[in-house]
Amino acid sequence: MNYDKDMYTQKLREFFERHDPMKIEMVDEIVDRFPNQQETVFNHLTKLYAKKEGVDDIQISSDSIMSIPPTPHQGVG
């Protein structure tokens, strides 16, 4: 997955519109903070929100959203 910044932003907005509209305001921060971790970001959000499906009283915190795991280093050449 390698979207340009505009498409990455759009995909995140679509995700939050569907799963948590109150968190749309976080999209720009996520894009800026994790520009090269798109796949990791979407995997993290998918797992986080999968737990919420069907449970109305679970609130996903901003801290949980931003706790995206770091990408492992590929080694130094």
Secondary structure as the mmCIF struct_conf table of DSSP 4:
data_model
#
loop_
_struct_conf.conf_type_id
_struct_conf.id
_struct_conf.beg_label_comp_id
_struct_conf.beg_label_asym_id
_struct_conf.beg_label_seq_id
_struct_conf.end_label_comp_id
_struct_conf.end_label_asym_id
_struct_conf.end_label_seq_id
HELX_RH_AL_P HELX_RH_AL_P1 LYS A 5 HIS A 19
HELX_RH_3T_P HELX_RH_3T_P1 PRO A 21 MET A 26
HELX_RH_AL_P HELX_RH_AL_P2 VAL A 27 ARG A 33
TURN_TY1_P TURN_TY1_P1 PRO A 35 ASN A 36
HELX_RH_AL_P HELX_RH_AL_P3 GLN A 38 ALA A 50
TURN_TY1_P TURN_TY1_P2 LYS A 51 GLY A 54
TURN_TY1_P TURN_TY1_P3 ASP A 56 ASP A 57
HELX_RH_AL_P HELX_RH_AL_P4 SER A 62 ILE A 65
TURN_TY1_P TURN_TY1_P4 MET A 66 MET A 66
HELX_LH_PP_P HELX_LH_PP_P1 ILE A 68 HIS A 73
#
